[in-house]
């Protein structure tokens, strides 16, 4: 699949053309990242990245292998602490830099604020049921203490009942309610992908990060997942950030596309703009293709 071979999608409906980094006022942004840099020893994974995610949008982060996409995901979600820069989510700083001092929130703190994610390589609890995998996702919102569990207090019992009901509702949403009692590892690959999304939704996110959600899927499964992501945005009022290598998915679903190459932003804008950008074509296909 090449950039140029993808049919031009319909224009995005709700976000408008003023979606480049720095053009939207802060109250329209769910995520505002500035000068985000991550070094692993001598390797510069991301370099002074500025990145905005408008509320209610579907934004794709693309680029060749090793471009820094998953590293950026991991910094938003607290798995990595940037070497420098700042990330603000819904008005709350996730990462702040003061001189050489960099502070960031932990993954469970980020999740509690409203950031849910899936992983490039599926990370389910294989010997737990599908239902229990989803229930785990809601743990960041439980308020019972250990003594509530020991004493089986009404508070804990009510939370458990609510947790189970919400988990079943999410399984219905991803059409897995009939597999609630199946071990996660026994599910087909596509069902495991949907289960991981359900677990992410159990954190009650405002922002859902999807890392290659259609990886390993056939054309029919990919269409189903693409439609499902659109439905999630509409029905749950979600903002979505995804990494995806399938350009048909990227160009067909995104309000905005940002392209990383060697840790730097080389292009951003509406899908049609990015698709024809010479720097993007060169990054994916080489200089000869860009000059052809």
Secondary structure, DSSP 8 states (H G I E B T S, - for coil): --STTS------SSS-S--STTTS-GGGEEEEEEEEEEEETTEEEEEEEEEEEETT-EEEEE-STTSSHHHHHHHHTTSS--SEEEEEETTEEEEEEETTEEEE--HHHHHHHTEEE--SS----TTSBHHHHHHHHGGGG----HHHHHHT-HHHHHHHHHHHHHHHHHHHHTT-GGGTTSBGGGS-HHHHHHHHHHHHHTT--SEEEEESTTTT--HHHHHHHHHHHHHHHHHHT-EEEEE-S-HHHHHHH-SEEEEEETTEEEEEESHHHHHT-HHHHHHHH-HHHHH-
